[in-house]
Amino acid sequence: MVFESLISMWETVQSGHAGPELLLDPQLKLWALIPISIVMILVDIAKQCVMVLVSPSTTSVPLVRLTEIMHITKANAIMGNGSNLSSESFKVRQEYLANVLSEGKYLAVKPNEGENKIENPFTSAGLSESMTTMAMGNLVNYIPQTVIMWWVNYFFAGFVLMKLPFPLTIRFKQMLQSSVQTNDLDVRWVSSMSWYIISMGGLTPVYNVLFGGDDLSKVDVSPLQAQLSQPQVGMPSPADQMKALANDITVFQHISVLDEVEERVLKLYS
């Protein structure tokens, strides 16, 4: 009896706070809910096409610059993972890299050709292109969202489209019932404007299926190519990096995990 009384009290409280039940016209889904979703998908497809058109073209990296970066990377990799090489293999690579790095054989620009000249980053063509692409991306995202929000608010203002099948707290009322001026309506009812706002994030899996990716609004500005094409301001020049690496790799103490591995295996399993 006590349990049944508690259940009845809970149902009474729920019914008192649930608000009035609404009988929705089935045509609302056909003329409001579905059109808003379809328009949002079509607009995002158009945004994706525009972003592809305005994205910067892939620029090639000079072979001499790529060779320079690869030798610097190789020297760091040898010192970081040299323990996986035998002593003989490491010694060969150590002598080769120490010679070519100290001589600056694979420098893309020799020091006497203006390598150490500090360039103004604000006059860089890559920076200007990146800023233009960022501005175009912001416009492509901002303008369609503004137009769709005006369209939904103008043609579907005050429409209640659906009721969520799960309970929510009162804090969701302002988010779900935007443009619906009611105080006693159940929080689970969703207005047209709120459906648009929810769909902005809820349709992301649909966009991933259509476009085959997670980031639809990001444009690849090839940061690696920008780094290869021009030295970073405030960073050591490639010539200084090569000299430092040549000194480091010369004095590097190599300890190989392969030294006397045969004796250690025989001792372990004998």
C-alpha positions in Angstrom: 0.0 0.0 0.0 2.8 2.4 0.8 4.5 1.6 -2.5 1.3 2.2 -4.4 0.7 5.5 -2.6 4.2 6.7 -3.5 3.6 5.8 -7.2 0.3 7.7 -7.2 1.9 10.7 -5.6 4.7 10.7 -8.1 2.2 10.5 -11.0 0.3 13.4 -9.5 3.4 15.5 -9.3 4.4 14.6 -12.8 1.0 15.4 -14.2 1.0 18.7 -12.4 4.3 19.8 -14.0 4.0 18.1 -17.4 1.9 21.0 -18.8 -0.9 20.7 -21.3 -0.9 17.9 -23.9 -0.9 19.1 -27.5 -2.4 17.5 -30.6 0.0 18.2 -33.5 -1.1 18.4 -37.1 0.6 15.6 -39.0 1.2 18.1 -41.8 3.7 19.9 -39.7 6.3 17.1 -40.2 5.7 17.3 -44.0 5.7 21.1 -44.3 8.1 22.2 -41.6 10.2 19.5 -39.9 11.3 17.7 -43.1 11.9 20.9 -45.2 14.1 22.4 -42.5 16.3 19.3 -42.3 16.5 18.9 -46.1 17.4 22.6 -46.6 20.2 22.4 -43.9 21.7 19.3 -45.6 21.6 20.9 -49.1 23.1 24.1 -47.8 26.0 22.2 -46.1 26.6 20.4 -49.4 26.8 23.7 -51.1 29.2 25.0 -48.4 31.4 22.0 -48.8 31.6 22.6 -52.6 32.5 26.3 -52.1 35.1 25.5 -49.5 36.8 23.1 -52.0 36.8 25.8 -54.6 38.3 28.5 -52.4 40.8 26.2 -50.8 44.4 27.1 -51.8 46.1 25.0 -54.4 48.8 22.6 -53.4 52.2 24.1 -53.9 55.2 22.1 -54.6 58.3 22.2 -52.4 61.8 22.6 -54.0 63.8 19.4 -53.9 66.8 21.1 -52.3 64.7 22.4 -49.5 63.1 19.0 -49.0 66.5 17.3 -49.0 67.7 19.8 -46.4 64.8 19.1 -44.0 65.1 15.3 -44.5 68.8 15.3 -43.5 68.1 17.3 -40.3 65.2 15.0 -39.5 67.4 11.9 -40.2 70.1 13.2 -37.8 67.5 13.6 -35.0 66.0 10.2 -35.7 69.5 8.5 -35.6 70.2 9.9 -32.2 66.7 9.1 -30.9 66.5 5.6 -32.2 70.1 4.6 -32.8 69.9 2.0 -30.1 68.0 -0.2 -32.5 71.0 -0.3 -34.8 74.1 -2.4 -34.5 77.4 -0.6 -33.7 78.7 -1.0 -37.2 75.5 0.3 -38.8 75.4 3.3 -36.5 79.0 4.2 -37.0 78.6 4.3 -40.8 75.6 6.6 -40.5 77.3 8.7 -37.8 80.3 9.4 -40.0 78.2 10.2 -43.0 75.9 12.6 -41.3 78.6 14.3 -39.3 80.5 15.1 -42.6 77.5 16.3 -44.7 76.0 18.3 -41.8 79.3 20.0 -40.9 80.0 20.9 -44.5 76.5 22.1 -45.2 76.4 20.1 -48.3 72.6 19.9 -48.6 71.7 23.4 -47.5 69.0 24.8 -49.8 70.4 28.3 -49.4 74.0 28.9 -48.5 74.8 31.4 -45.6 76.5 33.8 -48.0 73.4 33.9 -50.2 71.2 35.5 -47.6 70.0 32.6 -45.5 70.2 34.5 -42.3 68.3 37.5 -43.5 65.2 38.1 -41.3 62.1 38.4 -43.5 59.0 40.3 -42.5 56.3 37.6 -41.8 53.5 40.1 -42.7 54.7 40.3 -46.2 54.8 36.6 -46.8 52.7 35.3 -49.6 51.8 32.2 -47.6 50.5 34.2 -44.7 48.4 36.4 -47.0 46.9 33.4 -48.7 46.1 31.7 -45.3 44.4 34.9 -44.0 42.3 35.1 -47.3 41.3 31.5 -47.0 40.3 31.9 -43.3 38.2 35.0 -44.2 36.5 33.1 -47.0 35.8 30.1 -44.8 34.2 32.4 -42.1 32.0 34.0 -44.7 31.0 30.7 -46.2 30.0 29.5 -42.7 28.4 32.7 -41.4 26.2 33.8 -44.4 24.3 30.5 -44.9 23.6 30.2 -41.2 22.3 33.7 -41.0 20.0 33.2 -44.1 18.6 29.8 -42.8 18.0 31.3 -39.4 16.1 34.2 -40.9 14.1 31.8 -43.1 13.1 29.5 -40.3 12.3 32.4 -38.0 10.2 34.1 -40.7 8.2 31.2 -42.1 8.1 28.8 -39.1 8.1 31.1 -36.1 5.9 29.7 -33.2 5.6 26.2 -34.7 5.8 23.3 -32.3 7.1 20.4 -34.4 7.6 17.4 -32.1 7.8 16.0 -28.6 11.0 14.3 -27.3 10.4 10.8 -26.0 12.6 11.2 -22.9 12.2 13.5 -19.9 14.3 16.7 -19.5 14.9 19.3 -16.8 13.4 22.8 -16.9 16.8 24.2 -17.9 16.3 22.9 -21.4 13.1 24.9 -21.9 14.7 28.0 -23.1 16.8 26.1 -25.6 14.1 23.8 -26.9 11.2 26.2 -27.0 12.7 29.2 -28.6 10.2 31.5 -30.3 7.3 29.8 -28.3 6.1 32.2 -25.6 4.6 29.8 -23.1 5.4 29.2 -19.5 3.4 26.0 -18.8 4.3 23.9 -21.8 6.2 20.7 -21.2 9.9 21.1 -21.7 10.0 18.1 -24.1 8.1 20.0 -26.9 10.5 21.3 -29.5 9.9 24.5 -31.6 11.0 25.0 -35.2 13.8 27.4 -34.3 15.1 24.9 -31.7 14.9 22.1 -34.2 17.2 24.1 -36.5 19.7 24.7 -33.6 19.7 21.1 -32.6 20.1 20.0 -36.2 23.3 22.1 -36.6 25.1 19.6 -34.4 22.9 16.5 -34.8 23.3 16.3 -38.6 27.1 15.9 -38.3 27.0 12.1 -38.8 25.0 12.6 -41.9 27.6 15.0 -43.3 30.3 12.5 -42.4 28.5 9.9 -44.5 28.0 12.3 -47.4 31.4 13.8 -47.5 33.5 11.0 -46.0 35.2 13.1 -43.3 34.7 14.6 -39.8 35.9 18.2 -40.5 33.8 19.7 -43.2 34.6 23.4 -42.7 38.3 23.1 -42.3 40.6 23.9 -45.2 43.9 22.2 -45.5 46.4 25.1 -45.8 49.4 22.7 -45.9 51.2 23.8 -42.8 54.0 21.4 -43.4 54.6 22.8 -46.9 54.5 26.3 -45.5 57.2 25.3 -43.0 59.3 23.8 -45.8 59.0 26.7 -48.1 60.1 29.3 -45.7 62.1 29.2 -42.4 60.2 30.2 -39.3 61.0 33.6 -37.8 62.8 33.3 -34.4 64.0 29.7 -35.1 67.6 28.8 -35.8 68.6 28.8 -39.5 69.1 25.4 -41.2 72.8 26.1 -41.3 73.0 26.6 -37.6 70.8 23.5 -37.0 73.1 21.4 -39.2 76.2 22.6 -37.3 74.7 21.8 -34.0 73.5 18.4 -35.1 76.9 17.6 -36.6 78.6 18.3 -33.2 75.9 16.4 -31.3 76.1 13.3 -33.5 79.9 13.3 -33.3 80.0 13.1 -29.5 76.9 10.9 -29.2 77.5 7.8 -27.1 75.9 4.8 -28.9 74.6 1.8 -26.9 73.1 -0.9 -29.1 70.5 -3.4 -27.9 72.0 -5.8 -30.6 75.5 -5.9 -29.1 76.4 -9.5 -28.1 72.8 -10.5 -28.6 73.8 -14.0 -29.7 75.6 -14.6 -26.4 72.8 -13.2 -24.3 70.2 -15.4 -26.1 72.3 -18.5 -25.7 72.9 -17.8 -22.1 69.2 -17.2 -21.5 68.0 -20.4 -23.1 70.9 -22.7 -22.4 
